[in-house]
Amino acid sequence: MKKKLTFLLLIALLSPLLASAAANQYQMGDQMFTFRAGPVVPLFFYFPYDQDGVVTDTHLKTGGYGAIRYQGFLSNTLALGGEIGYYFAYPRSSDLYTTVPIQMLLSYLPVQGRFELPISLGVGFTYSSFAQSSYLGLFASLEIGFSWYFNENWGITLSGSYFLIPELYGKARREETSLASVMPIVLSVNYRH
């Protein structure tokens, strides 16, 4: 009896989501503007030329992220766009670590309508600075979210991302080569038309 009740409850909870999947909300040329903000959890640093390799004690406290995103739809499920953001975190010292990622995004929306499940892949570059040093390098992100639209145009999204921020150096400084990994948990306000 418990299994049947759990199954029926699960179907009842998922039915609005499944019903919204049947409708194609978007057409080629539709647009979406998004304003995003939330905390960022530092995960690890990877140093390929160091014997320690992966360092999980990043010395960074939980930071913050804010961004503006624009996307235009190429089809009813694919959108192409860009995002410019700002990520900051304090280490144990009083210095400030900052990163300004600028990325191109490809988003796939398999479920659409009142509830959506956006999945995005981003690539671009970032300007990072810490203490007296700065670096212009590559950037990649992967994101999955859950959106709820409270009317035809406006909605909110809760998403989790995975950012990879590499710093690549030549032979002279190859021991400084690293890969930073952080996880933003972002709340977004979306406008679509």
SULTACOR-V8688 format. One record per residue. N is the residue number from 0. RES is the residue in one letter. D_FIRST is the distance of its C-alpha to the first C-alpha in Angstrom with 1 decimal. Layout:
<<N & RES & D_FIRST> <N & RES & D_FIRST>>
This chain:
<<0 & M & 0.0> <1 & K & 3.8> <2 & K & 5.4> <3 & K & 5.2> <4 & L & 6.2> <5 & T & 8.6> <6 & F & 9.9> <7 & L & 10.7> <8 & L & 12.2> <9 & L & 14.2> <10 & I & 15.4> <11 & A & 16.5> <12 & L & 18.4> <13 & L & 20.0> <14 & S & 21.0> <15 & P & 24.2> <16 & L & 25.1> <17 & L & 24.6> <18 & A & 26.5> <19 & S & 29.3> <20 & A & 29.7> <21 & A & 30.9> <22 & A & 33.9> <23 & N & 36.9> <24 & Q & 38.1> <25 & Y & 41.2> <26 & Q & 44.3> <27 & M & 47.2> <28 & G & 49.3> <29 & D & 46.7> <30 & Q & 47.0> <31 & M & 45.0> <32 & F & 46.4> <33 & T & 44.5> <34 & F & 45.4> <35 & R & 43.6> <36 & A & 43.6> <37 & G & 41.7> <38 & P & 41.8> <39 & V & 42.6> <40 & V & 41.5> <41 & P & 44.0> <42 & L & 42.5> <43 & F & 45.4> <44 & F & 48.9> <45 & Y & 49.7> <46 & F & 53.4> <47 & P & 54.0> <48 & Y & 57.5> <49 & D & 56.7> <50 & Q & 55.6> <51 & D & 52.8> <52 & G & 51.2> <53 & V & 48.1> <54 & V & 48.6> <55 & T & 45.4> <56 & D & 47.5> <57 & T & 48.8> <58 & H & 50.6> <59 & L & 49.2> <60 & K & 47.3> <61 & T & 44.6> <62 & G & 46.5> <63 & G & 46.1> <64 & Y & 46.2> <65 & G & 47.2> <66 & A & 47.8> <67 & I & 48.7> <68 & R & 47.3> <69 & Y & 48.3> <70 & Q & 46.8> <71 & G & 47.8> <72 & F & 45.7> <73 & L & 47.0> <74 & S & 44.3> <75 & N & 41.2> <76 & T & 39.2> <77 & L & 42.0> <78 & A & 44.1> <79 & L & 47.1> <80 & G & 48.5> <81 & G & 49.7> <82 & E & 49.1> <83 & I & 51.4> <84 & G & 50.1> <85 & Y & 51.2> <86 & Y & 49.5> <87 & F & 50.9> <88 & A & 50.3> <89 & Y & 52.3> <90 & P & 52.9> <91 & R & 53.8> <92 & S & 57.3> <93 & S & 58.4> <94 & D & 58.7> <95 & L & 56.4> <96 & Y & 54.7> <97 & T & 54.3> <98 & T & 53.3> <99 & V & 53.8> <100 & P & 51.8> <101 & I & 52.8> <102 & Q & 50.5> <103 & M & 49.8> <104 & L & 46.2> <105 & L & 44.4> <106 & S & 41.0> <107 & Y & 38.3> <108 & L & 35.9> <109 & P & 33.2> <110 & V & 31.2> <111 & Q & 33.4> <112 & G & 33.5> <113 & R & 32.2> <114 & F & 30.2> <115 & E & 31.9> <116 & L & 31.6> <117 & P & 35.2> <118 & I & 36.2> <119 & S & 39.9> <120 & L & 42.4> <121 & G & 45.7> <122 & V & 49.1> <123 & G & 52.3> <124 & F & 54.5> <125 & T & 54.6> <126 & Y & 57.3> <127 & S & 56.5> <128 & S & 58.7> <129 & F & 58.7> <130 & A & 61.7> <131 & Q & 64.8> <132 & S & 63.3> <133 & S & 61.7> <134 & Y & 60.3> <135 & L & 59.6> <136 & G & 57.0> <137 & L & 54.1> <138 & F & 50.6> <139 & A & 47.2> <140 & S & 43.8> <141 & L & 40.3> <142 & E & 37.9> <143 & I & 34.4> <144 & G & 33.3> <145 & F & 31.0> <146 & S & 33.0> <147 & W & 32.3> <148 & Y & 35.1> <149 & F & 35.4> <150 & N & 38.1> <151 & E & 39.7> <152 & N & 41.8> <153 & W & 40.6> <154 & G & 37.7> <155 & I & 36.7> <156 & T & 35.4> <157 & L & 34.1> <158 & S & 35.0> <159 & G & 35.5> <160 & S & 38.6> <161 & Y & 40.3> <162 & F & 44.1> <163 & L & 46.5> <164 & I & 50.1> <165 & P & 52.6> <166 & E & 56.1> <167 & L & 58.2> <168 & Y & 61.7> <169 & G & 64.5> <170 & K & 66.1> <171 & A & 68.0> <172 & R & 64.9> <173 & R & 62.2> <174 & E & 60.9> <175 & E & 59.8> <176 & T & 57.6> <177 & S & 54.0> <178 & L & 50.7> <179 & A & 48.9> <180 & S & 45.1> <181 & V & 43.5> <182 & M & 40.2> <183 & P & 40.5> <184 & I & 37.6> <185 & V & 38.9> <186 & L & 38.2> <187 & S & 40.0> <188 & V & 41.2> <189 & N & 41.5> <190 & Y & 43.8> <191 & R & 43.5> <192 & H & 45.8>>
